[in-house]
Amino acid sequence: MSTLPLSPNPLRTPAKPSVINTLRRQAMNHVITGLSILSTVVVIAPLVAILVYLIYKGASSLNLAFFTHIPAPVGEQGGGMANSIVGSGIILFLASLMGIPIGISAGVYLAEFGRGSFLGNAIRFTADVLNGVPSIVMGISIYSLIVMQQKHFSALAGGIALAIMMVPTITRTTEEMLATVPHAIREAALGLGVPKWRTVLSVSLRTASPGIITGCMLAFARVAGETAPLLFTAFGNQFWSFKLNEPIAALPLQIYVYAISPYDEWHRLAWAGSLVLIVMIMVAVTLVRIFANRGVLKGAS
């Protein structure tokens, strides 16, 4: 007569891990934590170093005249970059006004409507190629297509060049962020009879809005300091100019002119302009982030 094998006792407590395994896990945990902290320091250190050096070189040159006066003639002391600060704001506003809606719209199409289609693959490939095009090539292209046709440099041409540079980053970021939205949320909205376009606007975009805003900020920060495209489009201006069809001053252009000059006074102003440019980018990104977070929290409540 055969006997059945005895089943393991369910009340028996599991074996405790050995001291060696516990120490090994704790050591591995400390190593990974240390590597994470080290990686964070390595990422933040260049930004802190650049900011500290810019403050050291440029803070002493900042005064009221820097923000209220236009550049002084060659050989004269003083002057400022008021027209360049305003010109950069105008160009970046034009670039954002054109580039952000186009980039988000293209990303929405790729994520929601163009998956697997020939047009979707073509848009995705074009965005990837544009993302790797050197900025000077973009400037030469806009110079040939717009500036030569208008027969003069303009702020509008500079805004178009920067907008085209913003589009691929925003497009790919929007697509990736919308891909992270759970399908159950979309299916719930569609199951309630909500049209697909309304589901995309009210559900998908709202859920992915923090990541999309981050992509827009990255694109804005990338083009804010570009000089080469503006050399071929906006060209620069030593005086006040607010017309979109005329050459206009910009901080990167003025910094470039001052940096390559043989005058110590202009070198000093170039450092001050670099510090102002970095601070402008940081303030703009921070403000957009704060208002975006407030909007997300209000929408969640």
Secondary structure as UniProt FT lines:
FT   TURN            10..11
FT   HELIX           19..58
FT   HELIX           59..61
FT   HELIX           64..68
FT   TURN            74..75
FT   HELIX           82..108
FT   HELIX           109..113
FT   TURN            115..116
FT   HELIX           118..131
FT   HELIX           135..142
FT   HELIX           143..147
FT   HELIX           148..150
FT   HELIX           155..179
FT   HELIX           183..191
FT   TURN            192..193
FT   HELIX           196..199
FT   HELIX           200..204
FT   HELIX           205..224
FT   HELIX           228..232
FT   TURN            233..234
FT   TURN            244..245
FT   HELIX           251..259
FT   HELIX           264..300
//
